[in-house]
């Protein structure tokens, strides 16, 4: 099965990204063909500092590799290095309806609820996302509940194009993992851990130092009960148990049983050790890849060329169908 995933380049990848998206997707490469896209075109729909964006594109590539992407099984590529994404997005934009895009949750949240002024790029974001997926004749896309609407639009645009012009695209199915981890904010366990959170103590960054990790876990919200129990209703404690379980590859129940009467401090201290032990080799690998920047750039270019060859076949077919290709 051919699977597609993408992530916007950022220097704030955190444990929520790692456990909830990166590791489940990397696990898929054991049995499936995976395309992993660094979504730099999506990143510029909001203001970016150009020099920093260049750095974070390479940082994201280095992080993928450090976390276990196998380039013999996975194509890891840079979105903007494959011009077919922009070309197909324009074609699909001529098929999409304004009302469909106005109903997108991200747009409604920013414009209708928050009253923000957004770029045309952000408004068209879902059409570019549809092009990202449809170019590669993808069979399944790992999605969370908050992303399902975008995939539904992708399918709707593909169906409309196929009906109007001919069968150009596969209809991708959502791949919703029941086992995917949901990591909540350390400062507020009622919301997901987020790189855009205003409080840096919300998340444990993949590049956080040992001292930063210790400080954030020490300040993490729990409750007034002195014991450690695997009770989902105790949101703060249960969130830390989830992180501990994933970092140490032990069950939540066994950890809760071990620390039941040892107190929150001992529990948090040992959780800190487990997270540091998990992240130390990943950080070392990221540093090593970034130290060989020329090699990393060449590797990304080679991978993007692999993606380009696949994408161009679909693009040529779509252009022929709508009457754009001559000669």
Secondary structure, DSSP 8 states (H G I E B T S, - for coil): -EEEEEE---S--BHHHIIIIIHHHHHHTTTSEEEEEE-HHHHTTS---HHHHHHHHHHHHHHHHHHT--TTTEEEEEGGG-THHHHHHHHHHTTS-HHHHHT-HHHHIIIIIS-----HHHHHHHHHHHHHHHTTT-SEEE--GGGHHHHHHHHHHHHHHHHHH-S-----EEE--TT----B-SS-TTSB--TT-SSGGG--BTT--HHHHHHHHHH----S--S----TTSHHHHHHHHHHHHHHT--HHHHHHHHTTTHHHHHHHHHHHHHHHHHHHHHHHHHHHHHTHHHHHHHHHHHHHHHHHHHHHHHHHHHHHHT----
